């Protein structure tokens, strides 16, 4: 599979659009040629958690949401860049707070931690054009773990 | 008698046990509905929950949180929450979060029914 770019304009249906896309990739066997099925599911989970975070928490301040997703397969890894035109937030501070606040059997506050745990490389920055940019990779050779207190 | 709530089908199997068929997704869009439906069952005396994930393609952090919430509710009353027919996408979440340490898993709903009887 070659690098692909997808664009999303509506937040209300973006999750369904996203999963339809993954299902079509799986049916075509495109991503499967590079990655095993469990890694694809892990990648799909990471993308879902991030887009779910955008849908629930991102501030677009009246602007029409614009989200782009680049998927770049690379052997037993897949790299993903998701950019959006929201205001962004201090991701690493939020992650630290959520990590500290995680209670046994938590009901909330696991989304970013799950995304972080699922990914091998993970960076959130503002691009030169002022868009918020999340870049991460998911690897078939890792055994990721989110350490939830039980 | 089966009851369908949003995407969930709830089937009583004993006076204190139900099977909840999760359907296509348990995520931030329907986790509150799952929690409300499960709470309603607890209020009516249900203590054991078999969650059937055979058709589930999406379980996200919020969905998992709603299951933890149910577990916190029933475990002090000697209740159980167990997973059955776990699909690959759900198994990936279980593995990532190591929740197999909390929720027993069974290959089939029938197997889970036998175990919690």
Interface residues (C-beta under 8 A of the other chain):
Chain A: X15 X19 X23 X37 X38 X41 X42 X44 X45 X48 X49 X52 X55 X56 X105 X106 X107 X108 X110 X111 X113 X114 X117 X118 X144 X145 X146 X147 X148 X150
Chain B: X27 X28 X29 X57 X58 X60 X61 X62 X64 X65 X66 X68 X69 X71 X72 X88 X89 X91 X92 X93 X95 X96 X97 X98 X99 X101 X102
